[in-house]
Amino acid sequence: MEPPMPPLHPKTPSLLDHLGLRIIDVVKWNLLLCVQKDDSGSVPTHVLKFGMDRRKTESVDYETRIMREVLPVLDREDFSRLVLPELLGSGEHDGLHWLETQYIAGQPLVHRWSELNHKPNILGGKGLEADTAVAVVDILRDLRSVDIGALPDFVRRFDLGLWSKEFDRHAEDLVRLSWLDQPSIDFASELFSKVQTERYQGSMFTNGDFYPRNFILLPEGKLAVVDWVGGVDPWEFVAVHAWLMMWGNPDWQKRYVQELKVHFPVDLGALQVGLVVRSFDLLWRWKDESEADLSQARAQMSEYLRQCLDPEYVRRIFE
């Protein structure tokens, strides 16, 4: 039996009333599928996202800027599959920062992927058809075509030098929690010390969390990408993030790698750095989640990080 949906934020009713919306479905506590209040239908037309604490409000405000100042001006003529969401409005109400987007009708893969232990049938993308990996690589190619030099200065750009300083601070906490061991941290630090940080300043525009949960399958082979807390990252980091997040579906991972190799040059060194960086980032993202919920996901990322410190393991992934 599925656990009950977490309760709504206490200020949600006031926000809905302010915007004239009615809930159709709750994706998570701060992400709602809605219709206008006077719409008696049951098919969503609006997506409402909001936040109140500092991290969430900053995320909502940043995503709003991306959707208002970046996505509308991208040259979409060369996109083969990519569909982008449309911003309807944004603002602040009673301490809640919110943004409202047009609902995209299709097959949302958010219902086909989970990091939660109590959803074993979709844990790590288990059961998702391997053929979807082809569309995901095509979306990666579409985003790779964006001219990053024309993006506004406020757009986040990955900097391995700055990231390495955060790694040094965060690693101590993850070792203390016994999710990583000190020898692995030492090997990772040595790996980062040997690379040229300029190589990892970012080479493509991305939504920031590029994996199937944030994709919506559409007719005619199109695919929409949502959750645009994006920036400019090394393409290898974007690519391996999707691979890591699909840990529960080896067939999907294999098909994805096969398709990547057709369209992208394989630099095993850069891919290794990306795998270590992104698996570490995921462990840090999940550090406050309970063992009951995320023990399997955390264990998998810990294992991936240790394994990917071995160049031979990385070579086998991409052989």
C-alpha positions in Angstrom: 0.0 0.0 0.0 1.3 3.5 -0.9 1.9 5.8 2.1 -0.4 8.7 2.4 0.5 11.9 0.6 2.4 14.3 2.9 0.2 17.1 4.2 0.1 20.4 2.3 1.9 23.4 3.5 -0.4 25.4 5.8 -0.3 28.4 3.5 -1.3 26.4 0.4 -5.0 27.1 0.6 -4.4 30.8 0.9 -2.0 30.7 -2.1 -4.5 28.7 -4.2 -7.2 31.2 -3.4 -5.0 34.1 -4.3 -4.2 32.6 -7.7 -7.8 31.3 -8.3 -6.6 27.7 -8.6 -7.9 24.3 -7.5 -5.8 21.2 -6.9 -6.1 18.2 -9.2 -3.1 16.2 -8.0 -0.1 16.6 -5.6 3.2 15.6 -7.1 4.9 16.6 -3.8 4.2 19.1 -1.1 5.3 22.1 -3.0 4.5 21.0 -6.6 0.8 20.9 -7.5 -1.2 20.1 -10.6 -4.1 22.5 -10.8 -7.0 24.0 -12.8 -8.6 27.4 -12.5 -11.1 27.5 -9.7 -14.1 27.8 -12.0 -13.0 24.9 -14.1 -15.0 21.8 -13.2 -12.8 19.5 -15.2 -10.3 16.9 -13.8 -7.5 17.4 -16.3 -4.7 19.7 -15.0 -4.0 22.9 -16.9 -1.5 24.6 -14.5 1.5 23.5 -12.6 2.2 25.4 -9.3 5.6 25.3 -7.6 6.4 27.3 -4.4 8.9 27.5 -1.5 9.2 29.3 1.8 12.6 28.5 3.4 15.7 30.2 2.0 16.9 27.4 -0.2 13.5 26.8 -1.8 12.7 30.5 -2.4 16.1 31.0 -4.0 15.5 28.0 -6.2 12.0 29.2 -7.2 13.3 32.7 -7.9 16.2 31.4 -10.0 14.0 29.0 -12.0 11.6 31.9 -12.6 14.5 33.9 -14.1 15.6 31.0 -16.3 12.0 30.5 -17.6 11.4 34.2 -18.2 14.8 35.4 -19.5 16.4 32.4 -21.0 14.0 29.7 -22.3 11.8 32.0 -24.4 14.8 33.4 -26.4 16.5 30.0 -27.2 16.6 29.2 -30.9 14.4 26.1 -31.0 14.5 25.5 -34.8 17.3 23.0 -34.5 15.7 21.0 -31.7 14.8 17.5 -32.9 12.8 16.5 -29.8 13.0 19.0 -27.0 9.9 20.8 -25.8 10.2 23.6 -23.2 7.7 24.6 -20.5 5.9 28.0 -20.6 5.9 30.3 -17.7 2.4 31.7 -16.8 3.3 33.8 -13.8 5.3 34.2 -10.6 5.4 36.2 -7.5 5.3 36.2 -3.7 2.3 35.7 -1.4 2.3 35.5 2.4 6.0 34.5 2.4 5.6 31.9 -0.3 7.6 32.4 -3.5 5.7 30.8 -6.4 5.8 30.2 -10.1 3.1 28.9 -12.3 3.6 27.1 -15.6 1.4 25.6 -18.4 0.7 22.0 -17.8 2.2 19.8 -20.5 -0.1 16.9 -21.4 1.8 13.6 -22.0 3.3 10.7 -20.2 5.2 12.2 -17.2 8.1 9.9 -16.2 7.9 11.3 -12.7 5.6 8.4 -12.1 8.1 5.9 -13.5 11.1 6.7 -11.3 11.8 7.0 -7.6 14.6 7.0 -5.1 12.4 5.7 -2.3 12.8 2.2 -0.8 9.0 1.8 -0.5 8.6 2.0 -4.3 10.6 -1.0 -5.4 8.8 -1.3 -8.8 10.2 2.0 -10.0 13.3 2.4 -7.8 16.1 3.9 -9.8 14.0 3.8 -13.0 13.3 0.0 -12.8 10.9 -1.0 -15.5 11.3 2.1 -17.7 11.6 1.0 -21.4 15.2 1.0 -22.6 14.1 2.7 -25.9 13.4 5.9 -24.0 17.2 6.2 -23.7 17.4 7.1 -27.3 15.1 10.1 -26.9 17.0 11.2 -23.8 20.3 11.3 -25.8 18.5 13.3 -28.5 17.4 15.8 -25.9 21.0 16.0 -24.7 22.1 16.8 -28.2 19.4 19.5 -28.5 20.6 21.2 -25.3 24.2 20.8 -26.4 23.3 23.0 -29.4 22.4 26.0 -27.3 24.9 28.8 -27.6 26.2 29.1 -24.0 28.1 32.3 -24.9 24.8 34.1 -25.4 23.4 33.2 -22.0 22.9 36.0 -19.4 25.6 36.4 -16.7 23.2 35.3 -13.9 23.1 31.7 -15.3 25.0 29.4 -13.0 28.2 28.0 -14.5 30.0 25.0 -13.1 33.5 25.7 -11.7 35.5 22.6 -10.7 37.9 24.7 -8.6 35.0 26.1 -6.5 33.3 22.7 -6.4 36.5 21.0 -5.1 36.5 23.4 -2.1 33.0 22.3 -1.2 34.0 18.7 -1.7 36.7 19.1 1.0 34.2 20.5 3.5 31.3 18.1 2.7 33.5 14.9 2.5 34.2 15.1 6.2 30.5 14.9 7.0 29.9 12.0 4.7 32.8 10.1 6.2 31.5 10.8 9.7 28.1 9.4 8.6 29.9 6.3 7.3 28.5 6.7 3.8 32.0 7.1 2.4 35.4 5.9 3.6 38.5 8.1 4.0 40.5 6.1 1.4 37.9 6.8 -1.2 37.9 10.5 -0.4 41.7 10.6 -0.6 41.6 8.9 -4.0 39.0 11.3 -5.2 41.0 14.3 -4.0 44.0 13.0 -5.9 42.0 12.6 -9.0 40.7 16.2 -8.9 44.2 17.5 -8.2 45.5 16.0 -11.5 42.9 17.5 -13.8 42.9 20.9 -15.4 40.0 22.8 -13.9 39.6 24.9 -17.0 38.5 21.7 -18.8 35.4 21.5 -16.5 34.1 25.1 -16.7 30.9 23.9 -18.5 30.1 23.2 -22.1 26.4 22.9 -22.4 23.1 24.4 -21.1 21.0 22.0 -18.9 18.0 22.0 -16.7 20.3 21.1 -13.8 18.8 17.8 -13.0 18.9 15.9 -16.2 17.2 12.5 -15.8 13.9 10.8 -16.6 12.0 11.9 -13.6 12.0 15.4 -15.1 10.9 14.3 -18.6 7.5 14.1 -20.2 7.0 11.8 -23.2 4.9 13.5 -25.9 3.4 12.4 -29.2 5.5 12.2 -32.3 8.6 11.3 -30.3 8.9 14.7 -28.6 10.0 15.0 -25.0 9.5 17.9 -22.6 12.0 18.8 -19.9 10.8 20.4 -16.7 12.4 21.6 -13.4 14.6 24.4 -14.8 17.0 25.2 -12.0 19.6 25.0 -14.7 23.0 26.2 -15.7 26.1 25.5 -17.8 27.8 22.2 -17.0 30.4 20.0 -18.7 28.4 17.8 -21.1 29.9 14.7 -19.6 28.5 15.6 -16.1 25.0 16.1 -17.6 25.2 12.8 -19.4 26.5 10.7 -16.5 23.9 12.2 -14.1 21.1 10.5 -16.1 23.1 7.2 -16.1 23.6 7.3 -12.4 20.0 8.0 -11.6 18.9 5.0 -13.6 20.8 2.6 -11.4 17.8 0.3 -11.1 17.7 -0.4 -14.8 20.9 -1.8 -16.3 19.3 -2.4 -19.7 18.4 1.3 -19.9 21.9 2.3 -18.9 23.5 0.1 -21.5 21.2 1.4 -24.3 21.9 5.0 -23.1 25.7 4.4 -23.3 25.4 2.9 -26.8 23.5 5.9 -28.0 25.9 8.3 -26.4 28.8 6.7 -28.1 27.1 7.3 -31.5 26.7 11.0 -31.0 29.4 12.2 -28.6 33.2 11.8 -28.3 34.1 9.6 -25.4 36.7 11.0 -23.1 37.0 8.4 -20.4 39.0 10.8 -18.1 36.3 13.5 -18.2 33.5 10.9 -17.8 35.3 9.5 -14.7 35.5 12.9 -13.1 31.8 13.5 -13.9 30.8 10.2 -12.4 32.7 10.8 -9.2 31.5 14.4 -8.9 27.8 13.6 -9.6 27.6 10.5 -7.3 29.1 12.6 -4.5 26.7 15.5 -5.2 23.8 13.0 -4.9 25.0 11.7 -1.6 25.2 15.2 -0.3 21.8 16.0 -1.7 20.3 13.1 0.2 22.3 13.5 3.5 19.2 14.6 5.5 16.9 11.9 4.2 16.0 9.0 6.5 17.5 5.5 6.1 14.0 4.1 5.9 13.4 6.1 2.8 16.7 6.3 0.9 19.1 3.6 2.2 19.2 1.8 -1.1 19.7 4.9 -3.2 22.5 6.1 -0.9 24.2 2.8 -0.8 24.2 2.6 -4.6 25.7 6.1 -5.0 28.4 5.3 -2.4 29.2 2.1 -4.4 29.3 4.0 -7.7 31.7 6.6 -6.3 34.1 3.9 -5.0 33.9 1.9 -8.3 34.3 4.9 -10.5 37.6 5.8 -8.9 39.0 2.8 -10.9 39.6 3.9 -14.5 39.1 0.3 -15.6 35.5 0.2 -14.2 34.7 3.4 -16.1 36.2 1.9 -19.3 33.9 -1.1 -18.9 30.9 1.1 -18.6 31.7 2.8 -22.0 33.3 -0.1 -23.8 
